[in-house]
């Protein structure tokens, strides 16, 4: 059973990339914790906290489509290496500024934008590279295992970041994050696999249009992009507004809030392990939609629950279902996509997937003061379940995959 769950680890190149990415993700989460504290300490402004997150994320909307074109034109390893070097330089620059007591809020905001730009070009290349490291039948397993490394980092990174910040100071978190980029740089340098795309005279805009045409020609692909957007727009606010649930519904403090995050992290890892164990299972579309429907029902149940043990249990299940749906939809997109189009298609997928988060949080944030967080989250859950039922029973192209 373990061999089946961790099947993609039999590929040397995938193992290298997994370890490198996990190490870097842990470092990134260490910096996220320390940077949020530093921004608030310097500015005493919640707006600046939001602005820092915005500047770190907006490049993904501005440049990820161009990053996808680039990932289909040159060696994806080179794109990823450049991205790692830029992010490492940003982390070390912030480390130096803090150690020299010269850091100002505009330094942090500017470095966040620079790192976000590097991620905008690196993310499509990474998403396109991972499936090429394993055989096609092991691609779903590799994608699920990749979800495990990300969710493991979201649990370990903040914990280590909190300890380092309290015991050693902010500068150590930034410095350790800078050092963590050496892991993916070393992994990329050791890869045996090489994919050198054919040269083309096609313009960047024409290449981008070809990616959209590829998606349009595959009706199921269009539906998968809609699902990618909707499942984050309607599903992620359940995590975003946890502080309100913890404080207003259960009249608790940071302990209950972090407890929800931790239990969701454990659920996410177990959910990814379950999907990895399924491997290249048949009827992936139906399984993904069934999990989406169940996730909507669980979010609604969580929003309506007034029992703390029940809410913890539901949020654990939600964590498992969320990563399961994400992994399944990602696998379906990757299996349909040809390698020469992978960078462009995955940039559109990333654009839709990541675009749902700020849009969903923005709309929910506008509605929560009017209708309360439980009411908004309950409606989100109902809409998510209804969307899954629609694609399962009416628009059946995804269900047929």
C-alpha positions in Angstrom: 0.0 0.0 0.0 2.8 2.4 0.9 4.5 1.7 -2.4 1.3 2.5 -4.2 0.8 5.8 -2.3 4.4 7.0 -2.8 4.8 5.5 -6.3 6.0 8.7 -8.0 9.0 8.6 -5.6 10.5 5.8 -7.6 11.5 8.5 -10.1 14.8 10.1 -9.1 14.1 13.5 -10.7 10.7 13.7 -9.0 12.2 12.9 -5.6 14.8 15.6 -6.1 12.2 18.2 -7.1 9.8 17.2 -4.2 12.5 17.6 -1.5 13.7 20.9 -3.0 10.2 22.3 -3.3 9.2 21.2 0.2 12.3 22.7 1.8 11.7 26.0 -0.1 8.0 26.1 0.8 8.8 25.7 4.5 11.2 28.6 4.3 8.6 30.7 2.5 6.0 30.1 5.2 8.6 31.0 7.9 9.1 34.3 6.1 5.3 34.9 5.7 4.8 34.6 9.5 7.7 36.9 10.3 7.0 39.4 7.5 3.4 39.9 8.5 4.5 40.7 12.1 7.2 43.1 10.8 4.8 44.9 8.5 2.3 45.5 11.3 5.1 46.4 13.8 6.5 49.1 11.5 3.2 50.5 10.2 0.6 49.7 12.9 -1.8 49.4 10.0 -4.1 46.6 8.9 -4.2 48.3 5.5 -0.5 47.8 5.0 -0.8 44.1 5.9 -3.4 43.8 3.1 -1.3 45.9 0.7 1.7 43.7 1.3 -0.3 40.5 0.5 -1.8 42.3 -2.5 1.6 43.3 -3.9 2.9 39.8 -3.5 -0.1 38.3 -5.3 -1.0 40.8 -8.0 2.0 39.8 -10.3 0.4 36.4 -10.7 -2.5 38.0 -12.4 -0.4 40.4 -14.4 2.4 38.1 -15.7 1.5 34.4 -15.2 0.1 34.1 -18.8 3.4 35.5 -20.1 5.2 33.1 -17.8 3.2 30.2 -19.4 4.4 31.2 -22.9 8.0 31.4 -21.7 7.7 28.0 -20.1 6.8 26.6 -23.6 9.6 28.4 -25.3 12.7 27.7 -23.3 14.0 25.0 -20.9 11.7 25.1 -17.9 14.6 24.4 -15.6 16.2 27.7 -16.6 12.9 29.6 -15.9 12.7 28.0 -12.5 16.3 28.6 -11.6 15.9 32.3 -12.5 12.8 32.5 -10.3 14.6 30.9 -7.3 17.6 33.2 -7.6 15.4 36.3 -7.6 13.4 35.2 -4.6 16.5 34.2 -2.8 18.1 37.6 -3.4 14.9 39.3 -2.1 15.0 37.3 1.1 18.7 38.0 1.7 18.1 41.7 0.9 15.4 41.9 3.6 17.6 40.0 6.0 20.4 42.6 5.5 18.0 45.5 5.9 16.6 44.1 9.2 20.1 43.3 10.6 21.3 46.8 9.8 18.2 48.4 11.2 17.5 50.2 7.9 14.3 48.5 7.0 11.3 50.7 6.1 7.8 49.6 5.0 8.4 50.5 1.4 11.4 48.1 1.3 9.1 45.3 2.3 6.4 46.2 -0.1 8.8 46.5 -3.0 10.5 43.2 -2.3 7.1 41.5 -2.0 6.3 42.7 -5.5 9.7 41.5 -6.9 9.2 38.1 -5.3 5.6 38.0 -6.7 6.9 38.7 -10.2 9.5 35.8 -9.9 6.7 33.5 -8.8 4.5 34.6 -11.7 7.0 33.2 -14.1 8.2 30.3 -12.0 4.7 28.9 -11.1 3.6 27.9 -14.7 7.1 26.4 -15.3 6.9 24.4 -12.1 3.3 23.1 -12.8 4.4 22.2 -16.4 7.7 20.5 -15.3 6.4 18.1 -12.5 4.2 15.9 -14.8 7.2 15.4 -17.2 9.3 13.8 -14.5 7.1 10.7 -14.3 5.2 8.4 -16.7 1.7 9.5 -17.7 0.0 6.8 -15.7 1.8 8.0 -12.6 1.0 11.7 -13.2 -2.0 11.8 -10.8 0.1 10.3 -8.0 2.8 12.8 -8.6 0.4 15.7 -8.4 -1.1 14.4 -5.2 2.3 14.0 -3.6 3.1 17.5 -4.7 0.1 18.7 -2.8 1.4 16.8 0.3 4.7 18.8 0.2 2.8 22.1 0.0 0.4 21.3 2.8 3.2 19.8 5.0 5.0 23.1 4.6 1.9 25.1 5.6 1.9 23.2 8.9 5.7 23.1 9.6 6.7 26.5 8.2 4.5 28.7 10.5 5.5 26.6 13.5 9.2 27.0 12.8 8.8 30.6 11.9 7.1 31.4 15.1 9.8 29.7 17.2 12.6 31.3 15.2 11.0 34.7 15.5 10.5 34.5 19.2 13.9 32.9 20.0 16.2 34.5 17.3 14.4 37.4 15.7 12.8 38.3 12.4 16.1 38.4 10.5 16.7 34.7 11.1 13.3 33.8 9.4 14.2 35.9 6.4 17.8 34.5 6.3 16.7 30.9 6.6 14.1 31.4 3.9 17.0 32.7 1.6 19.0 29.6 2.4 16.0 27.4 1.7 16.1 28.4 -2.0 19.4 26.5 -2.3 17.5 23.2 -2.1 15.4 23.7 -5.3 18.4 25.3 -7.0 20.5 22.2 -6.2 17.6 19.9 -7.2 17.1 21.6 -10.6 20.9 21.5 -11.3 20.9 17.7 -10.6 17.9 16.8 -12.9 18.6 14.3 -15.6 15.5 15.2 -17.6 15.9 17.9 -20.3 13.1 19.3 -22.4 14.3 21.9 -25.0 11.3 23.3 -26.9 11.5 23.8 -30.6 12.3 27.4 -31.7 9.4 29.4 -33.0 8.9 32.7 -34.7 5.4 33.0 -33.3 4.8 36.2 -31.3 4.1 36.0 -27.5 0.5 37.2 -28.0 0.0 34.6 -30.8 1.4 31.9 -28.5 -0.9 33.0 -25.8 -3.9 32.9 -28.1 -3.0 29.4 -29.2 -3.1 28.3 -25.5 -6.7 29.7 -25.2 -7.6 28.0 -28.5 -6.4 24.7 -27.2 -8.6 25.1 -24.1 -11.6 26.1 -26.2 -11.2 23.0 -28.5 -11.5 20.8 -25.4 -14.9 21.5 -23.9 -14.1 19.6 -20.7 -11.1 21.8 -20.3 -13.2 25.0 -20.2 -15.4 23.4 -17.5 -12.3 22.5 -15.5 -11.1 26.1 -15.6 -14.5 27.2 -14.3 -14.2 24.6 -11.5 -10.7 25.8 -10.7 -12.0 29.4 -10.2 -15.2 28.5 -8.4 -13.7 26.0 -5.9 -11.3 28.6 -4.6 -13.7 31.5 -4.8 -16.3 29.6 -2.8 -14.1 27.3 -0.7 -11.2 29.4 0.5 -13.3 32.0 2.4 -14.1 29.2 5.0 -10.4 29.5 6.0 -10.1 33.3 5.5 -12.9 34.1 8.0 -11.9 31.5 10.6 -10.9 34.3 13.1 -14.4 35.6 13.0 -15.9 32.1 13.5 -13.5 31.4 16.4 -14.2 34.7 18.1 -17.9 35.4 17.4 -19.4 31.9 17.2 -17.2 30.1 19.8 -16.1 33.1 21.8 -12.5 31.9 21.8 -9.2 33.4 21.0 -6.0 32.5 19.0 -6.0 29.0 20.4 -9.2 28.0 18.7 -8.2 29.8 15.5 -4.8 28.0 15.2 -6.5 24.8 16.2 -8.8 25.0 13.2 -5.8 25.7 10.9 -3.8 22.8 12.4 -6.6 20.3 12.0 -7.3 21.4 8.5 -3.6 21.0 7.7 -3.6 17.4 9.0 -6.7 16.7 7.0 -5.1 18.1 3.9 -2.1 15.9 4.2 -4.3 12.8 4.7 -6.5 13.8 1.8 -3.5 14.1 -0.5 -2.3 10.7 0.7 -5.7 9.2 -0.1 -5.6 10.7 -3.6 -2.1 9.5 -4.1 -3.2 6.0 -3.2 -5.9 6.1 -5.8 -3.3 6.7 -8.5 -4.5 6.7 -12.1 -8.0 5.6 -11.1 -10.9 5.5 -13.6 -13.8 8.0 -13.5 -11.6 10.9 -12.1 -14.2 13.4 -13.2 -17.0 11.8 -11.3 -14.9 11.4 -8.2 -13.8 15.0 -8.3 -17.4 16.2 -8.6 -18.6 14.0 -5.8 -15.9 15.3 -3.5 -16.8 18.9 -4.6 -20.5 18.3 -3.7 -19.5 16.8 -0.3 -17.1 19.7 0.3 -20.0 22.1 -0.2 -22.2 20.2 2.2 -19.4 20.1 4.8 -18.7 23.9 4.5 -22.4 24.5 5.0 -22.5 22.2 8.0 -19.4 23.9 9.5 -21.0 27.3 9.1 -24.2 26.2 10.8 -22.5 24.2 13.6 -22.5 25.6 17.1 -20.7 22.6 18.6 -16.9 23.1 18.8 -16.0 19.3 18.5 -18.3 18.9 15.5 -16.9 22.0 13.9 -13.3 20.7 14.4 -14.3 17.4 12.8 -16.1 19.1 9.9 -13.1 21.3 9.2 -10.8 18.3 9.3 -12.9 16.7 6.6 -13.0 20.0 4.7 -9.2 20.1 4.6 -9.1 16.5 3.2 -11.8 17.2 0.6 -10.3 20.5 -0.5 -6.9 19.1 -1.4 -8.5 16.0 -2.9 -10.6 18.1 -5.3 -7.7 20.4 -6.1 -5.5 17.4 -6.9 -8.1 15.7 -9.0 -8.9 18.7 -11.1 -5.2 19.5 -11.6 -4.6 15.9 -12.7 -7.4 16.1 -15.3 -6.0 19.3 -16.7 -2.5 17.8 -16.9 -3.7 14.6 -18.5 -5.6 16.4 -21.3 -2.8 18.8 -22.0 0.0 18.0 -24.5 3.5 18.8 -23.4 4.2 21.5 -26.0 1.1 23.4 -24.7 1.6 22.6 -21.0 3.2 25.9 -19.9 0.4 28.0 -21.5 -2.5 25.8 -20.3 -1.2 25.6 -16.8 -0.7 29.4 -16.7 -4.4 29.8 -17.5 -5.3 27.2 -14.9 -3.1 29.0 -12.3 -4.7 32.3 -13.3 -8.2 30.8 -12.7 -7.2 28.9 -9.6 -5.5 31.8 -7.9 -7.9 34.3 -9.3 -10.8 32.7 -7.3 -9.1 33.4 -4.0 -9.0 37.2 -4.0 -12.4 37.5 -5.8 -14.1 35.1 -3.4 -12.6 36.8 -0.3 -13.5 40.2 -1.7 -17.1 39.4 -2.2 -17.4 37.5 1.1 -15.6 40.3 2.9 -18.3 42.7 1.6 -21.2 40.4 2.6 -20.0 39.3 6.0 -20.6 42.6 7.8 -24.1 42.6 6.4 -25.2 39.0 6.8 -22.6 37.5 9.3 -19.8 35.1 8.5 -21.8 31.9 9.2 -24.6 32.9 6.8 -22.1 33.8 4.0 -20.1 30.6 4.4 -23.3 28.5 4.4 -24.4 30.0 1.1 -21.0 29.5 -0.3 -21.2 25.8 0.6 -24.7 25.5 -1.0 -23.4 27.1 -4.2 -20.4 24.9 -4.3 -22.5 21.7 -4.0 -25.0 23.1 -6.6 -22.1 23.7 -9.0 -20.9 20.1 -8.5 -24.4 18.7 -9.1 -24.7 20.8 -12.3 -21.5 19.4 -13.8 -22.4 15.9 -12.6 -26.0 15.8 -13.9 -26.3 18.5 -16.6 -23.0 19.6 -18.1 -21.5 16.1 -18.1 -18.2 16.7 -19.9 -16.2 16.6 -16.7 -18.2 13.7 -15.4 -17.3 11.7 -18.5 -13.5 12.0 -17.9 
